[in-house]
Amino acid sequence: MIQARVIKPHDIEFFEVPAPEAKDLKDNEILLRIHKIGVCGSDIHVMHGQHPFVTYPVIQGHEYGAEVVAVGKDVTAVRPGDKATARPQLVCGECGPCRNGRPNVCEKLRVQGFQAPGCAQPYFVVPEDRIIRCAPHLSYEQIAIMEPCAVGIHASGRTDVKGKNVIVTGAGTIGNLVAQAVKGRGAKKVLITDVSDLRLEKARECGLENTANTAKESFEDAVKRVFGDEGFQCAFEVSGVQKCITDLVANIEKGSDIVIVAVFSKNPEVNLAVLDEHEIRLIGSMMYLHEDYLLADGMLADGRLNVDPLVTQRFGFKEYNEAYDCIDNHREECMKVMIDLEATE
């Protein structure tokens, strides 16, 4: 089978490697046929040599929709023919966070596609404890977006949003899904901001009616327009932009929570005097737990999450380099780029 590896920044090469076979599965393992792979922002950082925790060469791919081909004799969670995906987290199971039910912040966490080999090949093996059996009516493309859905669901659960006015800064794929998850958890009103008309249009297509382009409308005016005198009581920073965290700290209601979802390329400045005097809590959010994936599957299956408008470009498996070129050269036209392996063996 063909395997795609990032040999060094800006260079993906293809190799012929033996395909895993059903006869070689361990009792708890599952053989998957990969159909679709999503490209995310962290993948782009790897491609550009900007990810701090990657050693080259690396096999990318951690967002995927797959079909179960074969299972080990002890596997009960899925059976051949099921649609599935799997968490890409490799954890130790022994450190304090793992023992306390928070393996997403395992002290020895490795993530497939970054510190461990990813799924950029037609066949891939995963253990049962990370598998997610997906609703059969979901497409492989929708399933490939389940990983960012789980990110959004986990972030949206880091504080109580029910009945509150909420702002999400950053309308990329993750910001969009955070906003959808917040809405699904019972927020009163949700405003999502960005400086890209495309991303904001995609947000509206996904059912997020309150949007603001803060390159054209001030943050304060947008807050007033959407929330009136009520203001907002919760925020999610998903842009990684200094101005956004500055605006949130300066304008959020006292005693409120700001959840940090974005990865900042440069450490932002935060007004600690205001944070202290207004008793604002900054809360981190890291990836997801297994139950976040299960909820993502349920919310995709019943339509509470709408991911179809997010896919803006599609490329064949051997067009991986072209996919990254497209992202680099057409940033304002890209949301979720999808790699199609369905014709690849």
C-alpha positions as CSV (number, residue, x, y, z in Angstrom):
1,M,0.0,0.0,0.0
2,I,1.0,3.7,-0.4
3,Q,2.0,5.7,2.7
4,A,2.4,9.5,2.8
5,R,5.2,10.9,5.0
6,V,6.3,14.4,5.7
7,I,10.0,13.9,5.3
8,K,10.9,17.5,6.2
9,P,8.9,20.8,6.2
10,H,7.3,21.4,2.8
11,D,8.0,17.9,1.5
12,I,5.6,15.0,1.5
13,E,6.8,11.8,-0.2
14,F,5.1,8.5,-0.9
15,F,6.4,5.1,-0.1
16,E,5.3,1.5,-0.8
17,V,4.9,-0.3,2.5
18,P,3.3,-3.7,3.5
19,A,-0.3,-3.4,4.3
20,P,-1.4,-4.6,7.7
21,E,-3.4,-7.9,7.5
22,A,-6.3,-9.3,9.5
23,K,-4.3,-12.4,10.4
24,D,-1.7,-10.3,12.2
25,L,-4.2,-8.4,14.4
26,K,-3.8,-8.7,18.2
27,D,-6.9,-9.8,20.1
28,N,-7.9,-6.2,20.9
29,E,-7.0,-4.7,17.6
30,I,-9.1,-3.4,14.7
31,L,-8.1,-3.1,11.0
32,L,-9.6,0.0,9.4
33,R,-9.9,1.0,5.7
34,I,-9.3,4.7,5.6
35,H,-11.7,6.6,3.3
36,K,-11.2,10.3,4.1
37,I,-8.7,12.3,6.0
38,G,-9.2,15.9,7.2
39,V,-6.4,18.4,7.2
40,C,-6.3,20.7,10.3
41,G,-4.3,23.7,11.4
42,S,-1.8,21.6,13.4
43,D,-1.1,19.6,10.3
44,I,-0.3,22.8,8.5
45,H,2.1,23.8,11.3
46,V,3.9,20.4,10.8
47,M,4.1,21.0,7.1
48,H,5.7,24.4,7.7
49,G,8.1,23.2,10.3
50,Q,6.3,25.3,13.0
51,H,5.1,22.5,15.3
52,P,7.3,22.4,18.4
53,F,6.7,18.8,19.2
54,V,7.2,16.9,16.0
55,T,10.3,14.9,14.8
56,Y,10.6,14.3,11.1
57,P,9.8,12.2,9.2
58,V,6.2,11.8,10.4
59,I,3.1,10.2,9.0
60,Q,0.3,12.7,9.2
61,G,-3.4,12.1,9.6
62,H,-5.5,12.1,12.8
63,E,-9.0,13.2,11.5
64,Y,-10.4,10.3,9.5
65,G,-13.5,8.4,8.4
66,A,-13.0,4.7,8.1
67,E,-14.6,1.3,7.5
68,V,-14.0,-1.7,9.8
69,V,-12.3,-4.4,7.8
70,A,-11.5,-7.0,10.5
71,V,-11.4,-7.3,14.3
72,G,-9.3,-9.3,16.8
73,K,-11.1,-12.1,18.6
74,D,-11.8,-10.1,21.8
75,V,-13.2,-7.0,20.1
76,T,-16.9,-6.3,20.7
77,A,-17.3,-2.6,20.1
78,V,-17.4,-2.9,16.3
79,R,-17.7,-5.5,13.6
80,P,-16.6,-5.6,9.9
81,G,-18.6,-3.2,7.8
82,D,-19.2,-0.7,10.5
83,K,-18.2,3.0,10.0
84,A,-15.7,4.2,12.5
85,T,-13.0,6.5,13.6
86,A,-10.7,6.6,16.6
87,R,-9.1,8.9,19.0
88,P,-5.5,9.6,18.1
89,Q,-4.3,10.0,21.7
90,L,-1.7,7.6,23.0
91,V,-1.6,7.8,26.8
92,C,0.3,6.1,29.6
93,G,-2.7,5.2,31.8
94,E,-0.5,5.6,34.9
95,C,0.2,9.3,35.5
96,G,-1.9,11.5,37.8
97,P,-4.1,12.9,35.1
98,C,-4.7,9.4,33.6
99,R,-5.6,8.0,37.1
100,N,-7.9,11.0,37.7
101,G,-9.9,10.4,34.5
102,R,-8.2,13.1,32.4
103,P,-6.1,11.2,29.9
104,N,-6.3,14.1,27.5
105,V,-3.7,15.8,29.6
106,C,-1.6,12.7,30.1
107,E,1.9,13.5,31.3
108,K,3.3,11.4,28.5
109,L,0.7,12.1,25.8
110,R,1.6,11.4,22.2
111,V,-0.7,12.1,19.3
112,Q,-0.9,10.2,16.1
113,G,0.2,12.4,13.2
114,F,2.6,14.3,15.4
115,Q,4.6,12.3,17.9
116,A,3.3,8.9,16.6
117,P,2.5,7.6,13.1
118,G,-0.8,8.8,11.7
119,C,-3.2,7.3,9.3
120,A,-2.1,8.6,5.9
121,Q,-2.3,5.2,4.2
122,P,-5.2,3.0,3.0
123,Y,-5.2,0.6,6.0
124,F,-4.6,1.4,9.6
125,V,-4.7,-0.6,12.9
126,V,-6.1,0.8,16.2
127,P,-6.9,-0.8,19.6
128,E,-10.5,-1.2,20.7
129,D,-10.2,1.3,23.6
130,R,-9.8,4.2,21.1
131,I,-12.4,3.1,18.5
132,I,-15.7,5.1,17.9
133,R,-18.4,3.2,16.2
134,C,-20.2,5.8,14.1
135,A,-23.9,6.2,13.0
136,P,-24.3,4.3,9.8
137,H,-26.0,7.1,7.9
138,L,-23.1,9.5,8.4
139,S,-20.8,9.9,5.4
140,Y,-17.0,9.1,5.7
141,E,-16.4,12.8,5.1
142,Q,-18.7,13.8,8.1
143,I,-16.9,11.2,10.2
144,A,-13.6,12.6,9.3
145,I,-14.7,15.9,10.9
146,M,-15.7,14.1,14.1
147,E,-12.3,14.8,15.7
148,P,-12.6,18.6,15.5
149,C,-16.3,18.2,16.6
150,A,-14.9,16.5,19.7
151,V,-12.5,19.4,20.3
152,G,-15.5,21.8,20.2
153,I,-17.6,19.7,22.4
154,H,-14.9,19.3,25.0
155,A,-14.2,23.0,25.0
156,S,-17.9,23.9,25.3
157,G,-18.1,21.8,28.4
158,R,-15.2,23.4,30.2
159,T,-17.7,25.9,31.8
160,D,-21.5,26.2,32.2
161,V,-22.9,28.0,29.2
162,K,-26.6,27.2,29.7
163,G,-28.8,30.4,29.6
164,K,-25.7,32.6,29.1
165,N,-24.8,35.0,26.3
166,V,-21.6,33.7,24.7
167,I,-19.0,35.0,22.4
168,V,-16.6,32.9,20.3
169,T,-13.7,34.7,18.8
170,G,-12.4,33.0,15.7
171,A,-14.7,31.4,13.0
172,G,-12.4,28.8,11.6
173,T,-13.4,25.1,11.7
174,I,-12.8,24.8,15.5
175,G,-14.4,28.1,16.4
176,N,-17.4,27.2,14.3
177,L,-17.8,23.9,16.0
178,V,-17.2,25.4,19.5
179,A,-20.0,27.8,18.7
180,Q,-22.4,25.1,17.4
181,A,-21.6,23.0,20.5
182,V,-22.2,25.9,22.8
183,K,-25.6,26.6,21.1
184,G,-26.4,22.9,21.5
185,R,-25.7,23.0,25.2
186,G,-28.3,25.7,25.7
187,A,-26.6,29.0,25.5
188,K,-29.0,32.0,25.3
189,K,-27.3,33.8,22.5
190,V,-24.1,33.0,20.6
191,L,-22.0,35.6,18.7
192,I,-19.1,34.4,16.6
193,T,-16.5,36.9,15.3
194,D,-13.8,36.9,12.7
195,V,-12.2,39.1,10.1
196,S,-13.0,36.7,7.2
197,D,-16.3,37.1,5.4
198,L,-16.0,33.5,4.1
199,R,-15.6,32.0,7.6
200,L,-18.6,34.1,8.8
201,E,-20.7,33.0,5.8
202,K,-19.9,29.4,6.6
203,A,-20.9,30.0,10.2
204,R,-24.3,31.3,9.1
205,E,-24.7,28.3,6.7
206,C,-24.1,26.1,9.8
207,G,-26.9,27.8,11.7
208,L,-25.0,30.4,13.7
209,E,-27.0,33.5,12.9
210,N,-25.2,36.1,15.0
211,T,-21.8,37.0,13.3
212,A,-19.5,40.0,13.3
213,N,-16.6,40.9,11.1
214,T,-14.5,42.9,13.5
215,A,-12.4,44.3,10.7
216,K,-15.6,46.2,9.7
217,E,-17.4,46.6,13.0
218,S,-15.9,47.2,16.4
219,F,-16.0,44.4,19.0
220,E,-18.0,46.7,21.3
221,D,-20.5,47.6,18.7
222,A,-21.1,44.0,17.8
223,V,-21.6,43.1,21.5
224,K,-24.1,45.9,21.8
225,R,-25.9,44.9,18.6
226,V,-26.4,41.3,19.5
227,F,-26.7,41.3,23.3
228,G,-28.0,44.8,24.1
229,D,-27.5,45.8,27.7
230,E,-27.2,42.2,28.8
231,G,-23.6,41.9,27.6
232,F,-21.9,38.5,27.6
233,Q,-21.1,36.1,30.5
234,C,-18.9,33.5,28.8
235,A,-16.3,33.5,26.0
236,F,-14.2,31.1,23.9
237,E,-11.0,32.4,22.4
238,V,-10.3,30.3,19.2
239,S,-8.4,32.8,17.0
240,G,-5.0,32.9,18.6
241,V,-5.0,36.7,18.1
242,Q,-3.8,39.2,20.7
243,K,-6.6,41.7,20.1
244,C,-9.3,39.1,20.7
245,I,-8.1,38.1,24.1
246,T,-7.6,41.8,25.0
247,D,-11.2,42.6,23.9
248,L,-12.6,39.6,25.8
249,V,-10.9,40.5,29.1
250,A,-11.8,44.2,28.8
251,N,-15.5,43.6,28.0
252,I,-16.8,40.4,29.6
253,E,-19.1,40.6,32.5
254,K,-17.4,40.5,35.9
255,G,-17.1,37.1,37.5
256,S,-17.2,35.3,34.1
257,D,-15.2,32.6,32.3
258,I,-13.0,32.8,29.2
259,V,-12.0,29.4,27.8
260,I,-8.8,29.4,25.8
261,V,-9.0,27.0,22.9
262,A,-6.6,28.6,20.4
263,V,-2.9,27.8,20.1
264,F,-1.0,31.2,20.2
265,S,2.2,31.4,18.1
266,K,3.4,34.1,20.4
267,N,2.5,34.3,24.1
268,P,-0.3,36.9,24.5
269,E,-0.3,39.7,27.0
270,V,-3.2,39.6,29.5
271,N,-4.3,42.4,31.7
272,L,-3.9,40.6,35.1
273,A,-5.1,43.6,37.0
274,V,-8.5,43.5,35.3
275,L,-8.5,39.7,35.5
276,D,-8.0,39.9,39.3
277,E,-10.3,42.8,40.0
278,H,-13.1,41.4,37.9
279,E,-12.6,37.9,39.1
280,I,-12.4,36.5,35.6
281,R,-11.4,32.9,35.1
282,L,-9.1,31.8,32.2
283,I,-9.7,28.1,31.5
284,G,-7.6,25.9,29.3
285,S,-9.1,23.3,27.0
286,M,-7.0,20.4,25.6
287,M,-8.3,18.0,22.9
288,Y,-11.1,15.7,24.2
289,L,-12.1,12.7,26.2
290,H,-13.7,9.5,24.8
291,E,-17.1,10.7,25.9
292,D,-16.7,13.9,23.8
293,Y,-16.3,11.7,20.7
294,L,-19.4,9.7,21.6
295,L,-21.4,13.0,22.1
296,A,-19.9,14.2,18.8
297,D,-21.2,11.1,17.0
298,G,-24.7,11.6,18.5
299,M,-24.8,15.3,17.7
300,L,-23.7,14.7,14.1
301,A,-26.2,11.9,13.8
302,D,-29.2,13.9,15.0
303,G,-28.3,17.1,13.2
304,R,-27.3,19.3,16.1
305,L,-23.9,19.7,14.5
306,N,-23.8,20.7,10.8
307,V,-20.4,20.1,9.3
308,D,-21.2,19.8,5.6
309,P,-20.6,23.5,4.7
310,L,-17.1,23.4,6.3
311,V,-15.5,21.3,3.5
312,T,-14.3,23.7,0.9
313,Q,-11.7,21.7,-1.1
314,R,-11.1,18.0,-1.8
315,F,-7.9,16.3,-3.1
316,G,-6.9,12.8,-4.0
317,F,-4.4,10.9,-1.8
318,K,-1.5,11.5,-4.1
319,E,-2.3,15.2,-4.2
320,Y,-1.3,15.8,-0.6
321,N,1.3,18.4,-1.7
322,E,-1.2,20.1,-3.9
323,A,-3.6,20.3,-1.0
324,Y,-1.1,22.1,1.2
325,D,-0.2,24.4,-1.7
326,C,-3.9,25.3,-2.0
327,I,-4.1,26.1,1.7
328,D,-1.0,28.3,1.5
329,N,-2.0,30.2,-1.6
330,H,-5.7,30.5,-0.9
331,R,-6.0,31.0,2.8
332,E,-9.1,33.1,2.5
333,E,-10.9,30.5,0.5
334,C,-10.1,27.4,2.7
335,M,-11.9,26.0,5.6
336,K,-11.7,22.2,5.9
337,V,-9.6,20.5,3.2
338,M,-10.3,16.8,2.7
339,I,-8.0,14.1,1.4
340,D,-9.8,11.2,-0.5
341,L,-8.4,7.7,-0.2
342,E,-11.3,5.8,-1.7
343,A,-9.5,5.1,-5.0
344,T,-6.2,4.3,-3.3
345,E,-4.9,0.8,-2.4
